[in-house]
Amino acid sequence: MKKILSMVVLGLTFVGFAFTTAPKATTFKVDTKKSIVLWNGKKVTGEHSGTIKLAGGELSLSGTDLTQGSFTIDMTTITSTDGAGARLEGHLKADDFFGVEKFPTANFVITKVTPAAAGKLTVSGNLTIKGITKALSFPATLAVKGNSLTAVAKGVKVDRTKYDIRYGSKSFFDSIGDKAIDDEFTLDITLIASK
């Protein structure tokens, strides 16, 4: 009987220890005024770049480790910063590209985070554009200071053709010549969030 009682006490002690030592998850809300997405798209004859604003998001940390999160991009805020102006912006918002009237937002949901080095990690998740969801992974950095955090991912490559954005793609139009636009565009994502 003493042996059984000892095993029960030991088991309960282990369970209690497991529950008391697990770090509590902390949620940080993305500040949409301070966070930003920079985009860049290349073509045979040059490139274009601009910004897109965030519509919201949350990141969860266990201790100092990023464990989960998501963010939403407001596709209606696509702007060009390279001087191409309203004509390019209108085309990017049209059905040929992002179809923002029907799909005003895009979003990314984290499915896995793999630590790489101090403050560096690989983020994996699902990116949804135009109602189509595809897996995407990229390197990122995370810095936590007090009640705020900054998460940055630079040069995130997105293959637009996976989201049914085929305009100007050599993958679908062989004879397009020097009017071809690269299938991949890149994003520099900066998320600033606070508790």
N, C-alpha and C positions, 0 to 999 in steps of 0.2 A: 504493500500500500504506500509506503514511504517513497518507493521508487517511482510509482505512478504519479504521486503528488509532486515529486521533484521534477519530473518531466513536464507536467502541466505548468508548474511555476516557471520553468526554464522557457517553455514555449511562449507563455504570456509575456515574459520579460523580453524575449526576442521580438515579438509582435509590437510591443510598446516601444521598444528601441527603434524599430523600423519606422513607426509612425511619427516619432518625435524628431528623428534626424533628417527626414526628407525636407529639403528646402521648400518653402511656400512659394507658389507661383505668384508673380507680380505682373499685372497688366499695364502696359503703357499705351496711351492713346496717341495716334499720329496727329501732329499739328499740321493741318492742311495749308496754313498760311506760310509756314516755314519750310515745309517739304516740297520737293520738286522732282520732276523727271525731265531730263534732257534727252532729245532724240537726234539721231543722225542717220540719213539715208544717202547711199551713193548710187551714182549712175555712170554710164560710160563717159559722159561729157562733164561730170562734176559731182557735186553733192549738195544736200540741203540739211539744215539743222534747225532746231527750235526747242520749245518747251511744252510740257503738258502738266496741268495741276492735279493734285491729289484730291479725291472726294472724301477720303476717310481711311481708317485702318486701325488695327491694334496689333501689338507685339507682346508676347508673354515670355517672361524670363523665370527660370528656376534658379535662384541664386543670381549668378551673373551669366548663366547660359541661356541663349535663345532657344526656346522649345517649340513654339508655334506662333502663328500670326497670319495676318492677311492685310492687303491694302487694295483700295479701289482707285482707279485712275479715271478722271473726268475727261473723256475723249472729246467733249464739246469745246474744251479749252486749248486744243492744239493750236500752237502759233509757230510762225516761222521767224527766226531771229537772224537770218542771213540776207535779208533784203528782198526775198521773193514775194513777201506780202500776202495780200488777201486772195490773190488768184490761186497760189499754192495751197493756202489754208483751206479754201473752199473745195479744192480738188481732194485734199486729204480727208475732208469730212464727208465727201460724196460716196455713193455706193461703190465706185471703182476701188476705193480704198477702205476706210473704216466704217462707212455707213452710219454716222453718228446719230442720225435722226431715229433709226431703228435700234441702234446699239450705243447709247450715250455713255456707257461705262465699260471699262475692261477691269479685270481683277486678277490678283495673284493670291493663292492660298498655299502656305507652307505645309509640306508633308513630312519633311525630314531636314535636320540640321546636323552637319558633321563638322566638328571642330578641326581646324587645320593647324593653327599656331596661335600664339597670344593675340587675341582680338580678331583673328582671321577664321573664317569658316566657309563651308560650302553649303549653300541653301538650295534645297530641292522643293519643287512644288508644282502646282497646276496653274497655268496662265490661260485665262479665258479672254478671247477677242472675238467680236462678232458672234457671240454665242457658241464658239468652238473652243473646247478645252484641250490643251496639250501639256505634257510634262516638260518642265524646264529646270535646269540647274545652273548655278553660277556662283563664283566666289564673291565674298562680301567681307566687310569689316564691321565690327560692332564696338562702340565705346559707350560705357555707362558712367555717368557722373552725377552723383546725388539722385535727384528725382527725374532726371532726363537721360535719354539715350539718343545716339546717332548711329544709324545703320546706313552704310554706303555700298553700293554695287556699281562698278564702272565697266563699260564695254559689254553689257549683257546682250548677247546675240539672239535675235528673234527672226525665225524664218517666216516671213509674212505669207508665203504660199500655203503653209499649213493651216492658215486661218482664212483660206479662200480669198486672198488678196493677190490677184494674178496680173493686175495691170502692169504692162511694160516688162513682164518677166520672160527671160529667154527660155526658161523651163517650159513655157507654154506657147511662146510665139517665136519660132525659129528665125524668121526673116525680119526681126525688129531692128537689127543692126545697131547703129550708134544711139538709138533711142531707148536702149535697154536700161532697166533699173535693177539694181542688185536685189536678189531675193531676201537677203538678210539686211535688217537695220539694227542699229545698236541703241541701247538705253543706258544712261547714267542715272541711277536712282538714289536719291538722298531722302531718307526718312528721319525726321526729328520728332521724337515722341516724349511724353511725360506721364508720370503716374496720375 
